[in-house]
């Protein structure tokens, strides 16, 4: 494993952080092209993407501090160095981004269609980062993070083809594909040994939620809540 791209004295550059940054920049760049495929201004997607990235960082850190206030008061720097991108942080970020899009008069569902292949592209780089730092172990030594990266890359290609061909419901397809992939690949990951026994582990519940969300988006677009020419 290669957790650090550079480690010299007090200077450390984590491989995960570098790959995440590359993925985010490539995702934002790709959004300039996908925006045109759904009839949106590229600058709108770029600005919305930057807002989402900044919001994810801010809200995830804020929730981390709120949930661990005592530890933060004692060791503020140490706590802020802990990775904090969680499902709750992403949910708050999604709500904030939807509000921002409404203020900017950008149709959220069409923006989501354009973002779908960009998001899975970022996902592939995040998975590579997890492989490099060993934070996504697989059962019996399986490189499950590499499987995730390969799946996310294939899904990105498929979503781009779909977006060029149909355009509509790309977000629903991407969310369903990502949820299904996460659910199936979770069986190759090391089991959760937290001691809490539930029907599914936390990641599987998230995956199920993604597939339910995909069904809701599909139904919403089917009702014509957002037209293609609004």
C-alpha positions, -999 to 999 in steps of 0.1 A, spaced: 0 0 0 11 36 -6 -7 58 20 17 87 13 28 102 -20 55 121 -1 66 117 35 96 137 45 99 149 81 68 169 90 58 171 54 33 145 43 12 144 12 -14 116 15 -21 96 -17 -58 96 -10 -59 134 -9 -40 138 -42 -62 112 -60 -94 128 -45 -83 162 -58 -75 149 -92 -109 131 -94 -127 163 -83 -110 184 -109 -116 159 -137 -152 156 -126 -157 194 -127 -140 195 -161 -163 167 -174 -193 187 -162 -185 214 -187 -192 189 -215 -222 171 -198 -239 204 -192 -243 210 -229 -258 175 -233 -287 184 -211 -291 220 -224 -275 238 -195 -248 265 -193 -214 249 -185 -206 277 -160 -238 268 -141 -225 232 -136 -190 244 -127 -202 269 -101 -227 243 -87 -199 217 -85 -176 240 -66 -204 249 -42 -211 212 -36 -174 205 -29 -170 234 -5 -203 226 12 -194 189 16 -161 199 33 -177 225 56 -208 206 66 -189 173 71 -164 191 94 -191 209 112 -210 177 119 -178 160 130 -172 188 156 -208 188 168 -208 150 173 -174 151 190 -175 185 208 -157 173 239 -128 158 219 -127 189 197 -123 212 227 -94 191 239 -77 183 206 -90 206 179 -63 201 154 -62 163 158 -99 160 153 -100 182 122 -73 159 106 -97 130 108 -115 121 75 -151 133 80 -170 127 47 -200 108 60 -235 99 49 -250 126 71 -226 152 58 -234 142 22 -272 144 29 -269 179 43 -247 189 14 -273 176 -11 -300 196 6 -279 228 6 -269 222 -31 -306 218 -41 -314 251 -23 -285 268 -41 -297 255 -75 -332 268 -68 -318 302 -60 -298 302 -92 -329 290 -111 -311 258 -123 -334 227 -126 -320 203 -100 -330 171 -119 -313 182 -151 -283 192 -132 -283 158 -115 -284 141 -150 -254 161 -161 -235 154 -128 -241 116 -128 -211 105 -149 -190 132 -132 -199 118 -98 -190 82 -107 -157 94 -122 -149 110 -88 -160 78 -71 -134 58 -92 -106 80 -80 -118 79 -44 -118 41 -46 -82 42 -59 -73 64 -30 -88 38 -6 -68 11 -22 -36 30 -19 -41 38 18 -56 4 26 -88 19 41 -112 -4 22 -100 -39 30 -115 -70 14 -120 -104 27 -91 -129 23 -69 -101 9 -92 -93 -21 -84 -59 -35 -120 -48 -33 -112 -11 -37 -97 -19 -71 -129 -37 -80 -149 -6 -69 -126 16 -90 -131 -6 -121 -169 -8 -116 -171 30 -112 -151 36 -143 -173 12 -163 -204 29 -149 -190 63 -159 -186 52 -195 -221 37 -196 -236 69 -181 -219 91 -207 -233 69 -235 -267 70 -220 -265 108 -215 -256 113 -252 -284 90 -263 -313 98 -240 -302 125 -216 -332 120 -192 -331 98 -162 -293 96 -162 -291 105 -125 -316 78 -116 -296 53 -137 -264 64 -121 -277 63 -85 -293 28 -91 -261 15 -106 -239 29 -79 -262 16 -52 -264 -19 -67 -226 -20 -71 -220 -9 -35 -245 -34 -22 -230 -64 -42 -193 -54 -35 -200 -50 2 -202 -88 4 -164 -89 -5 -155 -64 22 -145 -73 57 -176 -75 79 -186 -48 104 -174 -59 138 -189 -30 158 -211 -54 177 -244 -39 164 -264 -66 148 -288 -55 120 -302 -71 89 -277 -51 68 -245 -34 76 -244 5 73 -229 6 38 -256 -18 26 -283 4 41 -268 34 23 -268 14 -10 -304 5 -5 -312 41 1 -294 51 -31 -315 26 -51 -347 39 -34 -336 75 -42 -331 64 -79 -366 51 -80 -380 84 -66 -360 104 -92 -371 82 -120 -408 85 -110 -404 123 -105 -390 127 -140 -416 104 -154 -443 128 -140 -426 156 -160 -419 177 -129 -390 193 -149 -393 197 -185 -364 195 -209 -369 231 -221 -375 249 -189 
